[in-house]
Amino acid sequence: MNNKLLNDRDIEFMLYEFLDTEALCRRPRYQEHSREVFNAILDTAKTVASNYFADHYAKGDANEPTFDGQNVHLIPETKQAWDAFAQAGFLAAHYDFDEGGMQLPEIILRVSMAYMTAANTATAGYPFLSIGAANLIHSYGNEEQKARFLPPMKEGRFAGTMALTEPNQGSALADINTTAKPQADGSYRLFGQKMYISGGDQSLTENIVHMVLAKIKGAPAGAKGISLFICPKVLVNEDGSLGERNDVQLAGLLHKMGYRNTTSTVLNFGEKDGAVGYLIGEPHKGLFYMFQMMNEARIGVGMGAAILGYQGYNYSLDYARQRPQGRLASQKDPQSRQVNIIEHADVRRMLLAQKAYCEGGLALCLYASSLFEDSLTAETEDARHEAITLLDLITPIVKTWPSKYGPKANDLAIQVLGGSGYIREYPVEQYYRDNRLNPIHEGTEGIQGLDLLGRKVLQGNMSGYKLFNAKVSATVVAANGVNRLLSMAEQLRAGLDTLNEVTDAILPKLAEDADLALANATIYLDLFGRVAISWIWLQQALVAVNALDEPDVSASDSNFYRGKLQAARFYLEWELPEIGPQASLLMELNSICYDMQDSWF
Ligand SMILES: Cc1cc2nc3c(=O)[nH]c(=O)nc-3n(C[C@H](O)[C@H](O)[C@H](O)COP(=O)(O)OP(=O)(O)OC[C@H]3O[C@@H](n4cnc5c(N)ncnc54)[C@H](O)[C@@H]3O)c2cc1C
């Protein structure tokens, strides 16, 4: 059965037809690169993913990490994968040449990571977090911190984590209880307990660099009193050698539904004299700094969800092409051959929905990565500003939409396999279990809805929102010029109008009664997401139509582009119209959930 990672033709389409990744080579930072270089790097990523990550996807699930009271034990393939990833240079790939990196664009790093996630999302969690933690030190650490921690993190001798959540504080980070006590030498001592910390202990690296949120004694209440600290598992001497064990103890491992080969830890900071921590940047600005890692992780979580959905889609498509079962209603002869289940329209419905969700979600996440790239390296200040403005607005959607519809795709993959889908020998149930985490971590769906409607839409005098409108309208105009896309263009235009009507209706109520106005924010997020994905699909359809008109399009490419067009039609005709009833609920500020009382349940 098919064990392929993503779909090479689709990745090529997304990088070079839907997006113009090759154009990056004209920017000063990437002048030494070319499409061939990018492709060679992606080939290396695919090889590492196939040889070192894919081999233990099921094994890591069946043999979850253990803790003997002293050490954490992982199956040995995990370390081989970590080492192969580090030796291939991926931990440092996006850094400048003079910082020991390959000066790779963000999007190439993301697609490289996408292969690891496709092969084994749990093992890929370790490098994913380490890259984010190192990026945070790179952006906001002082020179001494960078010199001490970044080289071993880039080499893979140290890994990194993000330590935000506590047993009693998850969504509400403003209320965290971990404290930091200043010391005469400028360092701090941390005291508190963190929970769910991914990779918080493991047996892959000689050290772990925790990025910890804590409050310095006397800090202002709430989010404005949070500071960020580097807190290594083992202290690092000035010459870079390892010193004493820091006062960070593993209290225990958590046992999860999926993602099992990534350790989930409860960590105690300061059981003895306090865990030595080093303040990053200024006091009380920790949440602002941490948002860099969180935003990066949010795109990564959305992408991971789309990819797990994609893997289920690949598997169920292959299965449907090979599984004979039943006959079409029109075939009356009981002795005729059974058809493969892909011949049944209902199975095609399930495959098409998966395709629409996963290719749509992945395209959205790669578009977000390209915006992140533009925010750093676009030619003009205006273009950089525009990119970050739009990215800020859509980040809750980029995180949430694939996290919601990726698992839905996995659910459909299970259904396509029938009984086999429910059996652990087939990978689709593991994809589902692994993917079920994504709507929870990095800000739940509910929190992302509040962020979008309560903050992001209004931000900068609605500049991101207006930009989104302008971009979608431009795509509608472009599609209006193409006969085959007229009806899709009209559907998207109507969808955008609906989003605007809903937004106009709710925003004035925010000041009057914020609780009621935000009560259905998750529905608003879904509605906005459907419009955004329709836009992404119409852009893909535009590329496909133009390519199909080329005289020398090959037969396989022709099928590929027709598939894109059909998936775009499916999304716009079957999924976008769901915003109608959602809009009605939102515009009337429907209060059924809001009014429901605890005592009535
Ligand atoms: C496997 C796994 C890995 C993780 N990895 C990490 C990690 O590496 N580092 C880290 O710091 N954390 C990590 N987390 C923690 C994760 O980010 C939190 O679990 C998540 O943010 C939710 O917090 P919580 O579990 O406390 O749930 P709660 O905050 O208690 O939320 C419970 C429910 O209430 C809803 N809710 C909460 N507040 C509101 C509100 N104001 N309005 C509306 N609804 C609300 C939520 O949407 C949710 O449905 C991980 C979690 C898991 C399960």
The ligand as a Tripos MOL2 file, in Angstrom:
@<TRIPOS>MOLECULE
LIG
   53    58     1     0     0
SMALL
NO_CHARGES

@<TRIPOS>ATOM
      1 C1         -0.1210   17.0400   23.7340 C.3       1 LIG1
      2 C2         -0.0040   18.4490   24.1810 C.ar      1 LIG1
      3 C3          1.1710   19.1500   23.9420 C.ar      1 LIG1
      4 C4          1.3100   20.4440   24.4430 C.ar      1 LIG1
      5 N1          2.5180   21.0780   24.3100 N.ar      1 LIG1
      6 C5          2.7250   22.2270   25.0090 C.ar      1 LIG1
      7 C6          4.0290   22.8100   25.0630 C.ar      1 LIG1
      8 O1          4.9790   22.3010   24.4740 O.2       1 LIG1
      9 N2          4.1880   23.9290   25.8060 N.ar      1 LIG1
     10 C7          3.1600   24.5220   26.4660 C.ar      1 LIG1
     11 O2          3.3710   25.5220   27.1190 O.2       1 LIG1
     12 N3          1.8990   24.0070   26.4230 N.ar      1 LIG1
     13 C8          1.6760   22.8670   25.7130 C.ar      1 LIG1
     14 N4          0.4190   22.3090   25.6790 N.ar      1 LIG1
     15 C9         -0.6650   22.9560   26.3920 C.3       1 LIG1
     16 C10        -1.7490   23.5290   25.4860 C.3       1 LIG1
     17 O3         -1.2980   24.6680   24.8240 O.3       1 LIG1
     18 C11        -2.9910   23.7550   26.3490 C.3       1 LIG1
     19 O4         -3.5010   22.4990   26.6970 O.3       1 LIG1
     20 C12        -4.0230   24.5800   25.6470 C.3       1 LIG1
     21 O5         -3.5910   25.9010   25.4560 O.3       1 LIG1
     22 C13        -5.3510   24.6070   26.4160 C.3       1 LIG1
     23 O6         -5.1410   24.9030   27.7560 O.3       1 LIG1
     24 P1         -5.7890   23.9740   28.8980 P.3       1 LIG1
     25 O7         -5.4290   22.5720   28.6000 O.co2     1 LIG1
     26 O8         -5.4260   24.5290   30.2050 O.co2     1 LIG1
     27 O9         -7.3430   24.0910   28.6530 O.3       1 LIG1
     28 P2         -8.2770   25.2630   29.2140 P.3       1 LIG1
     29 O10        -7.6080   26.5710   29.0240 O.co2     1 LIG1
     30 O11        -8.7400   24.9060   30.5590 O.co2     1 LIG1
     31 O12        -9.4910   25.1820   28.1910 O.3       1 LIG1
     32 C14       -10.5190   24.1830   28.2950 C.3       1 LIG1
     33 C15       -11.6670   24.5720   27.3410 C.3       1 LIG1
     34 O13       -12.2190   25.8240   27.7470 O.3       1 LIG1
     35 C16       -12.1710   26.7360   26.6420 C.3       1 LIG1
     36 N5        -11.8560   28.0830   27.1370 N.ar      1 LIG1
     37 C17       -10.8730   28.4270   27.9900 C.ar      1 LIG1
     38 N6        -10.8780   29.7500   28.1870 N.ar      1 LIG1
     39 C18       -11.8640   30.2560   27.4280 C.ar      1 LIG1
     40 C19       -12.3600   31.5780   27.1840 C.ar      1 LIG1
     41 N7        -11.8000   32.6490   27.7540 N.pl3     1 LIG1
     42 N8        -13.4000   31.7200   26.3380 N.ar      1 LIG1
     43 C20       -13.9480   30.6560   25.7190 C.ar      1 LIG1
     44 N9        -13.5320   29.3900   25.9190 N.ar      1 LIG1
     45 C21       -12.5010   29.1920   26.7530 C.ar      1 LIG1
     46 C22       -11.0900   26.2250   25.7110 C.3       1 LIG1
     47 O14       -11.3230   26.6570   24.3700 O.3       1 LIG1
     48 C23       -11.2180   24.7190   25.9000 C.3       1 LIG1
     49 O15       -12.2050   24.2100   25.0410 O.3       1 LIG1
     50 C24         0.2420   21.0530   25.1280 C.ar      1 LIG1
     51 C25        -0.9580   20.3580   25.3040 C.ar      1 LIG1
     52 C26        -1.0880   19.0730   24.8680 C.ar      1 LIG1
     53 C27        -2.3770   18.3300   25.1020 C.3       1 LIG1
@<TRIPOS>BOND
     1     1     2 1
     2     2     3 ar
     3     2    52 ar
     4     3     4 ar
     5     4     5 ar
     6     4    50 ar
     7     5     6 ar
     8     6     7 ar
     9     6    13 1
    10     7     8 2
    11     7     9 ar
    12     9    10 ar
    13    10    11 2
    14    10    12 ar
    15    12    13 ar
    16    13    14 ar
    17    14    15 1
    18    14    50 ar
    19    15    16 1
    20    16    17 1
    21    16    18 1
    22    18    19 1
    23    18    20 1
    24    20    21 1
    25    20    22 1
    26    22    23 1
    27    23    24 1
    28    24    25 2
    29    24    26 1
    30    24    27 1
    31    27    28 1
    32    28    29 2
    33    28    30 1
    34    28    31 1
    35    31    32 1
    36    32    33 1
    37    33    34 1
    38    33    48 1
    39    34    35 1
    40    35    36 1
    41    35    46 1
    42    36    37 ar
    43    36    45 ar
    44    37    38 ar
    45    38    39 ar
    46    39    40 ar
    47    39    45 ar
    48    40    41 1
    49    40    42 ar
    50    42    43 ar
    51    43    44 ar
    52    44    45 ar
    53    46    47 1
    54    46    48 1
    55    48    49 1
    56    50    51 ar
    57    51    52 ar
    58    52    53 1
@<TRIPOS>SUBSTRUCTURE
     1 LIG1         1 GROUP 0 **** ****
